[in-house]
Amino acid sequence: MPATLYYTATSCGAANYISAHRAGILGTKLNAYQANIYTKTVASGPNAGSDFLKVNPKGNVPAILLEDGTLLNENAATLQWIVDNAVTKVGPANGTNARYVLQSKLSYCSSEVHGSYGPLFKPDLADDVRKWALEKLATKLKFLNDVELADGRKFWVGGEFSVADAYLYIVLSWSGYLKIDLTPYPKVKAYFDGIAGLDYIKAAHAQIAKETPAA
Ligand SMILES: N[C@@H](CCC(=O)N[C@@H](CS)C(=O)NCC(=O)O)C(=O)O
């Protein structure tokens, strides 16, 4: 029995789908189904329409239900499960220094970058709170631009595509929905455009689109 990933097409959960797609484990080691994070229902697959909170009491994505019934949440953990189960490499081997670096990037992406975009999705955010949230996000984008991606690297860690790229790419993609201009951060913009242009990223999006139930 494969494990089961629950995700949505555009949320951070999609970083897990993209990673698993690149890792070559979808349909073998991992089945992927969509969840509706607003109605808290399973949205695709054999249990479509059922209560997602019974699968994942947090009601969020990503969630990976392992074969033995263990529930994994949090991108930093779910994405590393994908690294460890990959057929095509999507991150450094467990126990290496490079792996600890990957872990630190995933945590930074989750708590700092993802965490800074999150509040901006609230449509009725008070103007002063929105200003504060935008200023906070700007410090993260500046750090990515001036430090993490300053050398014009194509991939965030290790010189090749990893789950950290899938996660950062999806989080940065929210700039489009939120009308956040990335041009003041040219290294970030070039990095994002580079990841978006990869054949396997386009292929993963095409597959997600096929698997997304009609609204
Ligand atoms: N702390 C979690 C955050 C996961 C998260 O924010 N998921 C969002 C989508 S990007 C979600 O499912 N939100 C719906 C909800 O929390 O009810 C992580 O790092 O993975």
Ligand as a Chemical Component Dictionary entry (heavy atoms), coordinates in Angstrom:
data_LIG
# 
_chem_comp.id                   LIG 
_chem_comp.type                 NON-POLYMER 
_chem_comp.pdbx_formal_charge   0 
_chem_comp.three_letter_code    LIG 
# 
loop_
_chem_comp_atom.comp_id 
_chem_comp_atom.atom_id 
_chem_comp_atom.alt_atom_id 
_chem_comp_atom.type_symbol 
_chem_comp_atom.charge 
_chem_comp_atom.model_Cartn_x 
_chem_comp_atom.model_Cartn_y 
_chem_comp_atom.model_Cartn_z 
_chem_comp_atom.pdbx_ordinal 
LIG N1  N1  N 0 3.100  24.998 9.397 1  
LIG C1  C1  C 0 2.659  24.348 8.186 2  
LIG C2  C2  C 0 1.759  25.294 7.427 3  
LIG C3  C3  C 0 0.919  24.600 6.396 4  
LIG C4  C4  C 0 -0.085 25.572 5.791 5  
LIG O1  O1  O 0 -0.064 26.775 6.075 6  
LIG N2  N2  N 0 -0.970 25.059 4.924 7  
LIG C5  C5  C 0 -1.992 25.892 4.338 8  
LIG C6  C6  C 0 -1.889 25.913 2.828 9  
LIG S1  S1  S 0 -0.414 26.745 2.275 10 
LIG C7  C7  C 0 -3.351 25.313 4.712 11 
LIG O2  O2  O 0 -3.606 24.153 4.521 12 
LIG N3  N3  N 0 -4.221 26.168 5.257 13 
LIG C8  C8  C 0 -5.555 25.786 5.651 14 
LIG C9  C9  C 0 -5.719 25.754 7.131 15 
LIG O3  O3  O 0 -4.735 25.944 7.874 16 
LIG O4  O4  O 0 -6.850 25.551 7.564 17 
LIG C10 C10 C 0 3.864  23.908 7.355 18 
LIG O5  O5  O 0 4.967  24.464 7.508 19 
LIG O6  O6  O 0 3.710  22.992 6.538 20 
# 
loop_
_chem_comp_bond.comp_id 
_chem_comp_bond.atom_id_1 
_chem_comp_bond.atom_id_2 
_chem_comp_bond.value_order 
_chem_comp_bond.pdbx_ordinal 
LIG N1  C1  SING 1  
LIG C1  C2  SING 2  
LIG C1  C10 SING 3  
LIG C2  C3  SING 4  
LIG C3  C4  SING 5  
LIG C4  O1  DOUB 6  
LIG C4  N2  SING 7  
LIG N2  C5  SING 8  
LIG C5  C6  SING 9  
LIG C5  C7  SING 10 
LIG C6  S1  SING 11 
LIG C7  O2  DOUB 12 
LIG C7  N3  SING 13 
LIG N3  C8  SING 14 
LIG C8  C9  SING 15 
LIG C9  O3  DOUB 16 
LIG C9  O4  SING 17 
LIG C10 O5  DOUB 18 
LIG C10 O6  SING 19 
# 
